[in-house]
C-alpha cells in the first residue's frame, strides 16, 4: 500500500486539478503552461518514486544473493592440514557479489582435496548449480577413497539437478526437454594433495593449475582434460593424473578461465604467467601475497570491469617450515588493501 500511495496521490491530485481548478479550464497560453507544469511535476514525482522503489528492491536482491553466495562459498580457513589457503572471486555482474565460479578445500583422511569450477553463465541463475556441485563435493570428498569416485558423484549430482530444474521450467509436459539440459555444463578441476606432498588431479574442461616454486612458474598441463560435466558422460575409468610433489614452500594456483581470458582495452589477454612470476619474486612467498598481486594486476588490466566471472585459489605447502620464511602468511598480510570489487576468502573485514 505504501508503494502505491504516492502514485495514487499524484494521480488524484492531477485529476482534481483538471476537474476542480478554474485555471485548468481556461484556454489561454498561461493557463496551459501552468497545467502542463502541474502534470509534469506529478509525472516526475511518480517516476522518481518508482525509481527509488526499484533501487530498494535491487539492493535487497543483491543483499540476499550475496548472503546466499557467502553460505555457498563459505570463507575458507587460513590453514588446512599444513597448507596455507587463500581464495577470492569477482563477479562479472557490476555491483553484484554473485558469480558462477565455485571452489572449496577440505581436509580428509585421503589428503587435502580441493575443487575449482566454473558454471556456465553467471549471476543469480548459476547459484543453484553451484549449490548442487559444492554440496555433493563436500560429502563425496570424505566418502570416496579416490578422486574418480568424487568426480562420478559430482556428475550424478549435476545431472539430477539439471533434470529437476528442467522439469520445474516445463511442468506441463512432464518430460525433460533435450536442449535445456544439453546447454548446461560445468568445468571442474579436482586436486588431491597427500601428506607427503604428492599431488593428483582430475580435469573436466578446466585450466590446469600453476606451480610456483622458488623463482619458477610452471603450468602443470599433465594430460588432455575430459569434457566439461553435463553434455557428455564420463568414461568408465577415471584414473587420477599425477602432478608431481608439492614441496614445502611451493604453491599451487587454481583459477577459472575468466582470469586468462580477461582483455584490456586493446584486446590483449591477461598475462597470468608473467604476473605469477612477479609474485614469486616477492619473498617470503605467501598465498595472500600471490592472490593480491594477481587481482590487483587483473583489475588494472580490465579497468575494473572483467567480462567474465573470475576466481583464484592458492594453496601453499607450509608443512615443516619454521614461522616466517616461506609459505606462511603473516598476520599482517591479510590486512593489506584489496582491489575494489574483489571478494577475498577468508575476508578479514567481512
Order of alpha helices (4+ residues) and beta strands (2+ residues): alpha-alpha-alpha-beta-beta-beta-beta-alpha-alpha-alpha-beta-beta-beta-beta-beta-beta-alpha-alpha-alpha-beta-beta
